[in-house]
C-alpha cells in the first residue's frame, strides 16, 4: 500500500478492502455471467491471501452487505469517521 500511496502524490487517501466470506466469493465466481474466471482453487487461494495479508483491520470491511447502496453507506460512514484515512 505504501508504494501505491506514495506514487499518487496525495498527502492522504482513503482505502477499504471489501472481503466477503470465501463461500460468497465462490458463489459469485461460479454464477457470474459474462466472464471467463471460474477457477475455484484460485478463488480460495486469493481469498486466503487477502484474509492473511498484513492490512490494518480498520481498512477491511468483512462480509459486506450484498446491496451496493448499503456498502456505499458503510464506506461513507467510515470515511466520515476518519477510519479509512491513510497517510503515506
Backbone as XML, in Angstrom:
<?xml version="1.0"?>
<chain id="A" units="angstrom">
  <residue number="1" name="UNK">
    <atom name="N" x="0.817" y="-1.191" z="0.000"/>
    <atom name="CA" x="0.000" y="0.000" z="0.000"/>
    <atom name="C" x="0.860" y="1.254" z="0.000"/>
  </residue>
  <residue number="2" name="UNK">
    <atom name="N" x="1.950" y="1.226" z="0.729"/>
    <atom name="CA" x="2.790" y="2.421" z="0.853"/>
    <atom name="C" x="3.300" y="2.896" z="-0.502"/>
  </residue>
  <residue number="3" name="UNK">
    <atom name="N" x="3.760" y="1.989" z="-1.341"/>
    <atom name="CA" x="4.282" y="2.370" z="-2.648"/>
    <atom name="C" x="3.208" y="3.025" z="-3.494"/>
  </residue>
  <residue number="4" name="UNK">
    <atom name="N" x="2.026" y="2.413" z="-3.549"/>
    <atom name="CA" x="0.926" y="2.994" z="-4.313"/>
    <atom name="C" x="0.585" y="4.382" z="-3.784"/>
  </residue>
  <residue number="5" name="UNK">
    <atom name="N" x="0.437" y="4.494" z="-2.471"/>
    <atom name="CA" x="0.059" y="5.766" z="-1.859"/>
    <atom name="C" x="1.088" y="6.850" z="-2.160"/>
  </residue>
  <residue number="6" name="UNK">
    <atom name="N" x="2.351" y="6.516" z="-2.050"/>
    <atom name="CA" x="3.395" y="7.493" z="-2.334"/>
    <atom name="C" x="3.354" y="7.935" z="-3.794"/>
  </residue>
  <residue number="7" name="UNK">
    <atom name="N" x="3.097" y="7.019" z="-4.694"/>
    <atom name="CA" x="3.067" y="7.338" z="-6.121"/>
    <atom name="C" x="1.880" y="8.221" z="-6.506"/>
  </residue>
  <residue number="8" name="UNK">
    <atom name="N" x="0.827" y="8.244" z="-5.700"/>
    <atom name="CA" x="-0.305" y="9.118" z="-6.014"/>
    <atom name="C" x="0.051" y="10.575" z="-5.826"/>
  </residue>
  <residue number="9" name="UNK">
    <atom name="N" x="1.034" y="10.851" z="-4.966"/>
    <atom name="CA" x="1.399" y="12.226" z="-4.679"/>
    <atom name="C" x="0.437" y="12.921" z="-3.729"/>
  </residue>
  <residue number="10" name="UNK">
    <atom name="N" x="-0.527" y="12.184" z="-3.194"/>
    <atom name="CA" x="-1.507" y="12.758" z="-2.281"/>
    <atom name="C" x="-0.983" y="12.734" z="-0.848"/>
  </residue>
  <residue number="11" name="UNK">
    <atom name="N" x="-1.384" y="13.723" z="-0.073"/>
    <atom name="CA" x="-0.988" y="13.761" z="1.338"/>
    <atom name="C" x="-1.745" y="12.715" z="2.139"/>
  </residue>
  <residue number="12" name="UNK">
    <atom name="N" x="-3.001" y="12.473" z="1.779"/>
    <atom name="CA" x="-3.820" y="11.443" z="2.426"/>
    <atom name="C" x="-4.725" y="10.808" z="1.375"/>
  </residue>
  <residue number="13" name="UNK">
    <atom name="N" x="-5.147" y="9.617" z="1.661"/>
    <atom name="CA" x="-6.145" y="8.949" z="0.829"/>
    <atom name="C" x="-6.936" y="8.005" z="1.722"/>
  </residue>
  <residue number="14" name="UNK">
    <atom name="N" x="-8.025" y="7.509" z="1.176"/>
    <atom name="CA" x="-8.854" y="6.545" z="1.895"/>
    <atom name="C" x="-8.829" y="5.247" z="1.111"/>
  </residue>
  <residue number="15" name="UNK">
    <atom name="N" x="-8.774" y="4.136" z="1.833"/>
    <atom name="CA" x="-8.917" y="2.862" z="1.140"/>
    <atom name="C" x="-9.636" y="1.866" z="2.028"/>
  </residue>
  <residue number="16" name="UNK">
    <atom name="N" x="-10.343" y="0.975" z="1.343"/>
    <atom name="CA" x="-11.070" y="-0.093" z="2.021"/>
    <atom name="C" x="-10.992" y="-1.334" z="1.143"/>
  </residue>
  <residue number="17" name="UNK">
    <atom name="N" x="-10.866" y="-2.462" z="1.776"/>
    <atom name="CA" x="-10.888" y="-3.738" z="1.071"/>
    <atom name="C" x="-12.190" y="-4.433" z="1.447"/>
  </residue>
  <residue number="18" name="UNK">
    <atom name="N" x="-12.989" y="-4.747" z="0.445"/>
    <atom name="CA" x="-14.229" y="-5.483" z="0.675"/>
    <atom name="C" x="-13.877" y="-6.964" z="0.667"/>
  </residue>
  <residue number="19" name="UNK">
    <atom name="N" x="-14.166" y="-7.641" z="1.770"/>
    <atom name="CA" x="-13.788" y="-9.044" z="1.886"/>
    <atom name="C" x="-14.993" y="-9.887" z="2.298"/>
  </residue>
  <residue number="20" name="UNK">
    <atom name="N" x="-15.781" y="-10.317" z="1.296"/>
    <atom name="CA" x="-16.875" y="-11.236" z="1.606"/>
    <atom name="C" x="-16.310" y="-12.570" z="2.084"/>
  </residue>
  <residue number="21" name="UNK">
    <atom name="N" x="-17.166" y="-13.416" z="2.616"/>
    <atom name="CA" x="-16.735" y="-14.747" z="3.028"/>
    <atom name="C" x="-16.233" y="-15.523" z="1.809"/>
  </residue>
  <residue number="22" name="UNK">
    <atom name="N" x="-15.449" y="-16.544" z="2.055"/>
    <atom name="CA" x="-14.966" y="-17.366" z="0.948"/>
    <atom name="C" x="-16.137" y="-18.019" z="0.222"/>
  </residue>
  <residue number="23" name="UNK">
    <atom name="N" x="-17.168" y="-18.425" z="0.956"/>
    <atom name="CA" x="-18.332" y="-19.035" z="0.309"/>
    <atom name="C" x="-19.040" y="-18.053" z="-0.613"/>
  </residue>
  <residue number="24" name="UNK">
    <atom name="N" x="-19.157" y="-16.804" z="-0.175"/>
    <atom name="CA" x="-19.779" y="-15.786" z="-1.026"/>
    <atom name="C" x="-18.941" y="-15.550" z="-2.268"/>
  </residue>
  <residue number="25" name="UNK">
    <atom name="N" x="-17.625" y="-15.468" z="-2.100"/>
    <atom name="CA" x="-16.746" y="-15.281" z="-3.260"/>
    <atom name="C" x="-16.879" y="-16.424" z="-4.251"/>
  </residue>
  <residue number="26" name="UNK">
    <atom name="N" x="-16.886" y="-17.648" z="-3.732"/>
    <atom name="CA" x="-17.022" y="-18.811" z="-4.615"/>
    <atom name="C" x="-18.358" y="-18.791" z="-5.358"/>
  </residue>
  <residue number="27" name="UNK">
    <atom name="N" x="-19.420" y="-18.492" z="-4.643"/>
    <atom name="CA" x="-20.750" y="-18.445" z="-5.271"/>
    <atom name="C" x="-20.773" y="-17.406" z="-6.382"/>
  </residue>
  <residue number="28" name="UNK">
    <atom name="N" x="-20.190" y="-16.260" z="-6.124"/>
    <atom name="CA" x="-20.178" y="-15.186" z="-7.131"/>
    <atom name="C" x="-19.321" y="-15.550" z="-8.334"/>
  </residue>
  <residue number="29" name="UNK">
    <atom name="N" x="-18.184" y="-16.153" z="-8.083"/>
    <atom name="CA" x="-17.308" y="-16.554" z="-9.191"/>
    <atom name="C" x="-17.983" y="-17.619" z="-10.055"/>
  </residue>
  <residue number="30" name="UNK">
    <atom name="N" x="-18.641" y="-18.560" z="-9.409"/>
    <atom name="CA" x="-19.235" y="-19.669" z="-10.161"/>
    <atom name="C" x="-20.550" y="-19.317" z="-10.837"/>
  </residue>
  <residue number="31" name="UNK">
    <atom name="N" x="-21.209" y="-18.242" z="-10.419"/>
    <atom name="CA" x="-22.513" y="-17.905" z="-11.010"/>
    <atom name="C" x="-22.495" y="-16.625" z="-11.832"/>
  </residue>
  <residue number="32" name="UNK">
    <atom name="N" x="-21.437" y="-15.856" z="-11.776"/>
    <atom name="CA" x="-21.378" y="-14.598" z="-12.526"/>
    <atom name="C" x="-21.370" y="-14.887" z="-14.025"/>
  </residue>
  <residue number="33" name="UNK">
    <atom name="N" x="-22.146" y="-14.130" z="-14.746"/>
    <atom name="CA" x="-22.258" y="-14.300" z="-16.199"/>
    <atom name="C" x="-21.310" y="-13.347" z="-16.931"/>
  </residue>
  <residue number="34" name="UNK">
    <atom name="N" x="-20.834" y="-13.784" z="-18.086"/>
    <atom name="CA" x="-20.085" y="-12.907" z="-18.971"/>
    <atom name="C" x="-18.616" y="-12.708" z="-18.636"/>
  </residue>
  <residue number="35" name="UNK">
    <atom name="N" x="-18.032" y="-13.623" z="-17.893"/>
    <atom name="CA" x="-16.594" y="-13.543" z="-17.655"/>
    <atom name="C" x="-16.040" y="-14.961" z="-17.684"/>
  </residue>
  <residue number="36" name="UNK">
    <atom name="N" x="-14.749" y="-15.073" z="-17.870"/>
    <atom name="CA" x="-14.156" y="-16.385" z="-18.024"/>
    <atom name="C" x="-13.515" y="-16.973" z="-16.785"/>
  </residue>
  <residue number="37" name="UNK">
    <atom name="N" x="-13.538" y="-16.239" z="-15.673"/>
    <atom name="CA" x="-12.861" y="-16.731" z="-14.481"/>
    <atom name="C" x="-13.816" y="-17.575" z="-13.653"/>
  </residue>
  <residue number="38" name="UNK">
    <atom name="N" x="-13.526" y="-18.868" z="-13.571"/>
    <atom name="CA" x="-14.363" y="-19.786" z="-12.780"/>
    <atom name="C" x="-13.503" y="-20.750" z="-11.973"/>
  </residue>
  <residue number="39" name="UNK">
    <atom name="N" x="-12.281" y="-20.357" z="-11.703"/>
    <atom name="CA" x="-11.312" y="-21.228" z="-11.049"/>
    <atom name="C" x="-11.510" y="-21.236" z="-9.529"/>
  </residue>
  <residue number="40" name="UNK">
    <atom name="N" x="-12.134" y="-22.298" z="-9.018"/>
    <atom name="CA" x="-12.422" y="-22.388" z="-7.577"/>
    <atom name="C" x="-11.151" y="-22.416" z="-6.729"/>
  </residue>
  <residue number="41" name="UNK">
    <atom name="N" x="-10.147" y="-23.240" z="-7.065"/>
    <atom name="CA" x="-8.928" y="-23.233" z="-6.245"/>
    <atom name="C" x="-8.231" y="-21.864" z="-6.227"/>
  </residue>
  <residue number="42" name="UNK">
    <atom name="N" x="-8.205" y="-21.195" z="-7.357"/>
    <atom name="CA" x="-7.583" y="-19.868" z="-7.412"/>
    <atom name="C" x="-8.372" y="-18.874" z="-6.563"/>
  </residue>
  <residue number="43" name="UNK">
    <atom name="N" x="-9.690" y="-18.982" z="-6.581"/>
    <atom name="CA" x="-10.531" y="-18.107" z="-5.767"/>
    <atom name="C" x="-10.234" y="-18.326" z="-4.291"/>
  </residue>
  <residue number="44" name="UNK">
    <atom name="N" x="-10.159" y="-19.580" z="-3.887"/>
    <atom name="CA" x="-9.845" y="-19.888" z="-2.486"/>
    <atom name="C" x="-8.466" y="-19.347" z="-2.095"/>
  </residue>
  <residue number="45" name="UNK">
    <atom name="N" x="-7.498" y="-19.508" z="-2.984"/>
    <atom name="CA" x="-6.136" y="-19.046" z="-2.714"/>
    <atom name="C" x="-6.103" y="-17.526" z="-2.564"/>
  </residue>
  <residue number="46" name="UNK">
    <atom name="N" x="-6.739" y="-16.810" z="-3.488"/>
    <atom name="CA" x="-6.743" y="-15.345" z="-3.407"/>
    <atom name="C" x="-7.449" y="-14.868" z="-2.144"/>
  </residue>
  <residue number="47" name="UNK">
    <atom name="N" x="-8.567" y="-15.509" z="-1.802"/>
    <atom name="CA" x="-9.292" y="-15.120" z="-0.597"/>
    <atom name="C" x="-8.405" y="-15.344" z="0.630"/>
  </residue>
  <residue number="48" name="UNK">
    <atom name="N" x="-7.745" y="-16.475" z="0.670"/>
    <atom name="CA" x="-6.855" y="-16.774" z="1.798"/>
    <atom name="C" x="-5.745" y="-15.736" z="1.903"/>
  </residue>
  <residue number="49" name="UNK">
    <atom name="N" x="-5.179" y="-15.345" z="0.773"/>
    <atom name="CA" x="-4.097" y="-14.368" z="0.789"/>
    <atom name="C" x="-4.589" y="-13.009" z="1.295"/>
  </residue>
  <residue number="50" name="UNK">
    <atom name="N" x="-5.765" y="-12.587" z="0.851"/>
    <atom name="CA" x="-6.309" y="-11.330" z="1.355"/>
    <atom name="C" x="-6.637" y="-11.448" z="2.839"/>
  </residue>
  <residue number="51" name="UNK">
    <atom name="N" x="-7.161" y="-12.589" z="3.250"/>
    <atom name="CA" x="-7.522" y="-12.785" z="4.660"/>
    <atom name="C" x="-6.313" y="-12.724" z="5.579"/>
  </residue>
  <residue number="52" name="UNK">
    <atom name="N" x="-5.172" y="-13.178" z="5.080"/>
    <atom name="CA" x="-3.964" y="-13.224" z="5.906"/>
    <atom name="C" x="-3.025" y="-12.048" z="5.665"/>
  </residue>
  <residue number="53" name="UNK">
    <atom name="N" x="-3.380" y="-11.173" z="4.732"/>
    <atom name="CA" x="-2.498" y="-10.058" z="4.375"/>
    <atom name="C" x="-2.295" y="-9.120" z="5.564"/>
  </residue>
  <residue number="54" name="UNK">
    <atom name="N" x="-1.152" y="-8.487" z="5.554"/>
    <atom name="CA" x="-0.823" y="-7.530" z="6.609"/>
    <atom name="C" x="-1.471" y="-6.191" z="6.269"/>
  </residue>
  <residue number="55" name="UNK">
    <atom name="N" x="-2.766" y="-6.114" z="6.566"/>
    <atom name="CA" x="-3.562" y="-4.923" z="6.288"/>
    <atom name="C" x="-4.224" y="-4.525" z="7.602"/>
  </residue>
  <residue number="56" name="UNK">
    <atom name="N" x="-4.125" y="-3.256" z="7.936"/>
    <atom name="CA" x="-4.770" y="-2.796" z="9.164"/>
    <atom name="C" x="-6.258" y="-3.142" z="9.106"/>
  </residue>
  <residue number="57" name="UNK">
    <atom name="N" x="-6.750" y="-3.758" z="10.149"/>
    <atom name="CA" x="-8.137" y="-4.234" z="10.182"/>
    <atom name="C" x="-9.144" y="-3.114" z="9.927"/>
  </residue>
  <residue number="58" name="UNK">
    <atom name="N" x="-8.790" y="-1.894" z="10.265"/>
    <atom name="CA" x="-9.729" y="-0.783" z="10.050"/>
    <atom name="C" x="-10.009" y="-0.533" z="8.572"/>
  </residue>
  <residue number="59" name="UNK">
    <atom name="N" x="-9.147" y="-1.065" z="7.703"/>
    <atom name="CA" x="-9.323" y="-0.896" z="6.260"/>
    <atom name="C" x="-10.053" y="-2.069" z="5.610"/>
  </residue>
  <residue number="60" name="UNK">
    <atom name="N" x="-10.452" y="-3.057" z="6.396"/>
    <atom name="CA" x="-11.098" y="-4.249" z="5.852"/>
    <atom name="C" x="-12.572" y="-4.263" z="6.261"/>
  </residue>
  <residue number="61" name="UNK">
    <atom name="N" x="-13.436" y="-4.350" z="5.268"/>
    <atom name="CA" x="-14.870" y="-4.495" z="5.517"/>
    <atom name="C" x="-15.211" y="-5.957" z="5.253"/>
  </residue>
  <residue number="62" name="UNK">
    <atom name="N" x="-15.233" y="-6.722" z="6.327"/>
    <atom name="CA" x="-15.510" y="-8.160" z="6.210"/>
    <atom name="C" x="-17.009" y="-8.397" z="6.072"/>
  </residue>
  <residue number="63" name="UNK">
    <atom name="N" x="-17.348" y="-9.333" z="5.223"/>
    <atom name="CA" x="-18.743" y="-9.708" z="4.983"/>
    <atom name="C" x="-19.624" y="-8.493" z="4.740"/>
  </residue>
  <residue number="64" name="UNK">
    <atom name="N" x="-19.271" y="-7.703" z="3.713"/>
    <atom name="CA" x="-20.067" y="-6.506" z="3.436"/>
    <atom name="C" x="-21.491" y="-6.885" z="3.021"/>
  </residue>
  <residue number="65" name="UNK">
    <atom name="N" x="-22.418" y="-5.944" z="3.166"/>
    <atom name="CA" x="-23.793" y="-6.222" z="2.725"/>
    <atom name="C" x="-23.823" y="-6.526" z="1.225"/>
  </residue>
  <residue number="66" name="UNK">
    <atom name="N" x="-24.863" y="-7.199" z="0.780"/>
    <atom name="CA" x="-24.989" y="-7.512" z="-0.643"/>
    <atom name="C" x="-25.401" y="-6.302" z="-1.469"/>
  </residue>
  <residue number="67" name="UNK">
    <atom name="N" x="-26.201" y="-5.429" z="-0.895"/>
    <atom name="CA" x="-26.723" y="-4.272" z="-1.643"/>
    <atom name="C" x="-25.640" y="-3.197" z="-1.791"/>
  </residue>
  <residue number="68" name="UNK">
    <atom name="N" x="-25.359" y="-2.780" z="-3.024"/>
    <atom name="CA" x="-24.322" y="-1.771" z="-3.245"/>
    <atom name="C" x="-24.559" y="-0.478" z="-2.473"/>
  </residue>
  <residue number="69" name="UNK">
    <atom name="N" x="-25.807" y="-0.044" z="-2.341"/>
    <atom name="CA" x="-26.054" y="1.201" z="-1.613"/>
    <atom name="C" x="-25.727" y="1.048" z="-0.126"/>
  </residue>
  <residue number="70" name="UNK">
    <atom name="N" x="-25.905" y="-0.143" z="0.426"/>
    <atom name="CA" x="-25.559" y="-0.383" z="1.822"/>
    <atom name="C" x="-24.036" y="-0.390" z="2.012"/>
  </residue>
  <residue number="71" name="UNK">
    <atom name="N" x="-23.330" y="-0.951" z="1.034"/>
    <atom name="CA" x="-21.862" y="-0.928" z="1.087"/>
    <atom name="C" x="-21.387" y="0.521" z="1.017"/>
  </residue>
  <residue number="72" name="UNK">
    <atom name="N" x="-21.953" y="1.284" z="0.084"/>
    <atom name="CA" x="-21.575" y="2.692" z="-0.063"/>
    <atom name="C" x="-21.843" y="3.464" z="1.226"/>
  </residue>
  <residue number="73" name="UNK">
    <atom name="N" x="-22.989" y="3.201" z="1.858"/>
    <atom name="CA" x="-23.304" y="3.881" z="3.116"/>
    <atom name="C" x="-22.279" y="3.547" z="4.196"/>
  </residue>
  <residue number="74" name="UNK">
    <atom name="N" x="-21.913" y="2.279" z="4.297"/>
    <atom name="CA" x="-20.932" y="1.864" z="5.313"/>
    <atom name="C" x="-19.565" y="2.483" z="5.046"/>
  </residue>
  <residue number="75" name="UNK">
    <atom name="N" x="-19.141" y="2.447" z="3.797"/>
    <atom name="CA" x="-17.842" y="3.037" z="3.452"/>
    <atom name="C" x="-17.883" y="4.543" z="3.713"/>
  </residue>
  <residue number="76" name="UNK">
    <atom name="N" x="-18.958" y="5.200" z="3.311"/>
    <atom name="CA" x="-19.092" y="6.637" z="3.555"/>
    <atom name="C" x="-19.032" y="6.974" z="5.032"/>
  </residue>
  <residue number="77" name="UNK">
    <atom name="N" x="-19.693" y="6.166" z="5.860"/>
    <atom name="CA" x="-19.679" y="6.390" z="7.307"/>
    <atom name="C" x="-18.265" y="6.231" z="7.859"/>
  </residue>
  <residue number="78" name="UNK">
    <atom name="N" x="-17.536" y="5.259" z="7.345"/>
    <atom name="CA" x="-16.157" y="5.052" z="7.806"/>
    <atom name="C" x="-15.250" y="6.201" z="7.375"/>
  </residue>
  <residue number="79" name="UNK">
    <atom name="N" x="-15.483" y="6.718" z="6.169"/>
    <atom name="CA" x="-14.715" y="7.882" z="5.707"/>
    <atom name="C" x="-15.001" y="9.069" z="6.624"/>
  </residue>
  <residue number="80" name="UNK">
    <atom name="N" x="-16.267" y="9.288" z="6.910"/>
    <atom name="CA" x="-16.657" y="10.403" z="7.785"/>
    <atom name="C" x="-15.991" y="10.302" z="9.158"/>
  </residue>
  <residue number="81" name="UNK">
    <atom name="N" x="-15.873" y="9.100" z="9.681"/>
    <atom name="CA" x="-15.249" y="8.898" z="10.997"/>
    <atom name="C" x="-13.722" y="8.948" z="10.925"/>
  </residue>
  <residue number="82" name="UNK">
    <atom name="N" x="-13.169" y="8.983" z="9.712"/>
    <atom name="CA" x="-11.724" y="9.017" z="9.549"/>
    <atom name="C" x="-11.054" y="7.661" z="9.666"/>
  </residue>
  <residue number="83" name="UNK">
    <atom name="N" x="-11.852" y="6.610" z="9.673"/>
    <atom name="CA" x="-11.328" y="5.253" z="9.861"/>
    <atom name="C" x="-10.484" y="4.798" z="8.679"/>
  </residue>
  <residue number="84" name="UNK">
    <atom name="N" x="-10.825" y="5.251" z="7.475"/>
    <atom name="CA" x="-10.160" y="4.747" z="6.273"/>
    <atom name="C" x="-9.008" y="5.629" z="5.787"/>
  </residue>
  <residue number="85" name="UNK">
    <atom name="N" x="-8.690" y="6.654" z="6.551"/>
    <atom name="CA" x="-7.640" y="7.580" z="6.131"/>
    <atom name="C" x="-6.268" y="6.913" z="6.234"/>
  </residue>
  <residue number="86" name="UNK">
    <atom name="N" x="-5.487" y="7.113" z="5.201"/>
    <atom name="CA" x="-4.116" y="6.596" z="5.158"/>
    <atom name="C" x="-3.203" y="7.751" z="4.766"/>
  </residue>
  <residue number="87" name="UNK">
    <atom name="N" x="-2.146" y="7.921" z="5.504"/>
    <atom name="CA" x="-1.164" y="8.981" z="5.212"/>
    <atom name="C" x="0.160" y="8.318" z="4.844"/>
  </residue>
  <residue number="88" name="UNK">
    <atom name="N" x="0.549" y="8.469" z="3.577"/>
    <atom name="CA" x="1.816" y="7.858" z="3.165"/>
    <atom name="C" x="3.015" y="8.448" z="3.895"/>
  </residue>
</chain>
